[in-house]
Amino acid sequence: MEQRLHKSWTSLQQAVRIVLSLLIVTRYMAVGGEERVTRQGRGLWLFKPSLPSSLTQHVEMRDFRLKCFGLMFLVILVMCSKLDGCEGRKGRHWRKQKSPYSSLARKKGKNGGGHNRGSGGGGDYLSPALSPTPITEYPMKTAMFNVIDFGAKGDGITDDTEAFQAAWAAACKVEGSTVVVPAEFEFLVGPISFSGPYCQPNIALQLDGMIIAPTDAKRWGSGLLWWIEFSKLQGISIQGSGTIEGQGSVWWTTTESDVDPINAELSMKLPQIKPTALRFYGSYNVTVTGITIQNSPQCHLKFDNCEAVQVFNMTINSPGSSLNTDGIHLQNSRDVMIHHTNMSCGDDCISIQTGCSNINIHSVECGPGHGISIGGLGRDNTKACVSNITVRDVNMHNTMTGVRIKTWQGGSGSVQSIRFSNIRVSEVQTPIVIDQFYCDRSSCKNQTSAVALSGIAYENMKGTYTVKPVHFACSDTSPCSDISLTKIELEPLQEHYHIYEPFCWQAFGELYTPTVPPIVCLQNGKPASKPILSDDDLC
């Protein structure tokens, strides 16, 4: 193509040079003609008395110029015809060249399609409407693996567990692949693990349909800690507008007579161990967004030993009466961000356990439930380490507590650098809680050691409570230190005999602004003596 254009340009330049030469010659001839006509007018044409000399000169010059312009026009026509002929030959040469479209067209012609060989058309004529033949074997651009293509029925009755496993096995081999759970289907899926030590990174589960848990006791064996698990993955995303339905109501009851309501002929009861609906373990760069998790047998969403986690624009939903149904449970995880999420459940909306650091929670709706909690920590004399936690811009309605830190007696380790800011509470029993005597049964053994709490800030908390505004119950041997309160305005929902005053025990810190109600029980400054820390206490 470039060679053809170069030759055409060269020919055009030659034509222009010829035309310019003719113009120069014409001008020279015109000047010479004028001189000759002038000389003729001086005496050579005196034998033509019928014409005046000026008219004779005009006629002669007009005839001469017409002849010159005619000659120039003839030369230009000749050059144009040569250029057209050259282009025509080049056009035939172009048709002889192979191109992907022409070769594809000839291949298609062998199958009955191809060139237009009808009347009036040449044998080599390519129809303008002809499109390339699709390539039958090509690499997947989007790497989509739809569970329907792997045998899933999506009728809510047929067990689709194997189809989900097969789709995952295929997606696991392709980096950036997506397992598709399409909308308008209900997939019955039993306990399943999408494990990935050898999977390619950046796999997504596009959940637009519904996944429902079985209620057949045989599917759960002697008990499992999880229903759906993703483990040891690099870059895993759960996204979409679908729902994970745990059907947890059959697990929440504690009556001895409870049996599987779906298959009444089965005499086996559901196991005592209740599974978490969705669990991530040992994974990096995890995202959960858009989906709904509801009615989990126990915790709805759990992250254990994970790093770089994002949870946003999702919904967690179960009744406030459902037992032990935490919304989001974090354990041994760091660099976690949870935001723009709505949670209603029967336990903590968000539970932060040992081994967590750099947790940022904001723009969350919580209620009903037990609020947002750090702990319980130090159970069974264990060590707990939690640091750099920020909870801000949160609305809580009809919860047992607002923001809470709870530890068991006898534990070790530390909780430090905690910030609760811009919290709005409505009809919350106790908005601010530190409880270092936490016990979830009728009685617990008194022990002296405790997880050390320090650097805890409460800022701009407003709203209504129904029982007590503040409860600080800290350890005798390891008092709470560096507690700060700023712009705390908590009003009782209504005045009645169940309302209690703020409570403090071994709590030290500072009031940076007046509080409502006045929290005069907080001891100013630091404890008189610092607890002696062993190596087990250091994090």
MOMOCOR-V545878 format. One record per run of one state. SS is the DSSP state (H for helix, E for strand, C for the rest). FROM is the first residue (numbers start at 0). LEN is the number of residues. If there is no record, write none. Layout:
BEGIN
<<SS;FROM;LEN> <SS;FROM;LEN>>
END
This chain:
BEGIN
<<C;0;1> <H;1;43> <C;44;8> <H;52;44> <C;96;3> <H;99;10> <C;109;34> <E;143;3> <H;146;4> <C;150;4> <E;154;5> <C;159;1> <H;160;11> <C;171;6> <E;177;4> <C;181;4> <E;185;3> <C;188;3> <E;191;4> <C;195;7> <E;202;5> <C;207;2> <E;209;3> <C;212;4> <H;216;4> <C;220;5> <E;225;6> <C;231;2> <E;233;6> <C;239;3> <E;242;3> <C;245;3> <H;248;4> <C;252;23> <E;275;6> <C;281;2> <E;283;6> <C;289;2> <E;291;3> <C;294;6> <E;300;4> <C;304;2> <E;306;6> <C;312;2> <E;314;3> <C;317;10> <E;327;4> <C;331;2> <E;333;11> <C;344;5> <E;349;3> <C;352;3> <E;355;11> <C;366;2> <E;368;1> <C;369;2> <E;371;6> <C;377;1> <H;378;3> <C;381;1> <E;382;15> <C;397;1> <E;398;1> <C;399;1> <E;400;7> <C;407;4> <E;411;17> <C;428;1> <E;429;6> <C;435;16> <E;451;14> <C;465;2> <E;467;1> <C;468;1> <E;469;4> <C;473;6> <E;479;13> <C;492;7> <E;499;1> <C;500;2> <E;502;3> <C;505;1> <E;506;5> <C;511;4> <E;515;1> <C;516;6> <E;522;2> <C;524;10> <H;534;3> <C;537;2>>
END
